[in-house]
Amino acid sequence: MRWAAFSCLLVPVVLVVYGTSYGGAAVATLGLLAVTAACRVLLRHSEKVQRAEARVRAEEPLPSAHRGRHSRGGAGNRRGCRSSDPGSPQG
């Protein structure tokens, strides 16, 4: 935005140096200020929307890991796996 402010100051000076009337330079300055202000508003709005979308994505729960067709669930569902518990019927 500093370059925009710089150009809003520089352009009228250059216009007057090259022979444009003060009124024409003033109109050009007002036009540049209007465009600069509109661009700044749009930039701030897009940054605000981008931050809001990032916040929503960060708050979404992570998708659960997809298990394949033949994969098993938890540790207790495995066949043939012996338990280390001495009182278990498999041990």
Contacts in CASP RR format, 6 or more apart in sequence:
PFRMAT RR
TARGET T0000
AUTHOR 0000-0000-0000
METHOD contacts of the structure
MODEL  1
MRWAAFSCLLVPVVLVVYGTSYGGAAVATLGLLAVTAACRVLLRHSEKVQ
RAEARVRAEEPLPSAHRGRHSRGGAGNRRGCRSSDPGSPQG
1 36 0 8 1.000
1 40 0 8 1.000
4 36 0 8 1.000
4 39 0 8 1.000
4 40 0 8 1.000
5 36 0 8 1.000
7 32 0 8 1.000
8 29 0 8 1.000
8 32 0 8 1.000
8 33 0 8 1.000
8 36 0 8 1.000
11 25 0 8 1.000
11 28 0 8 1.000
11 29 0 8 1.000
11 32 0 8 1.000
12 25 0 8 1.000
12 26 0 8 1.000
12 28 0 8 1.000
12 29 0 8 1.000
13 25 0 8 1.000
15 24 0 8 1.000
15 25 0 8 1.000
15 28 0 8 1.000
16 22 0 8 1.000
16 25 0 8 1.000
20 28 0 8 1.000
67 73 0 8 1.000
72 78 0 8 1.000
75 81 0 8 1.000
80 90 0 8 1.000
82 90 0 8 1.000
82 91 0 8 1.000
83 90 0 8 1.000
83 91 0 8 1.000
85 91 0 8 1.000
END
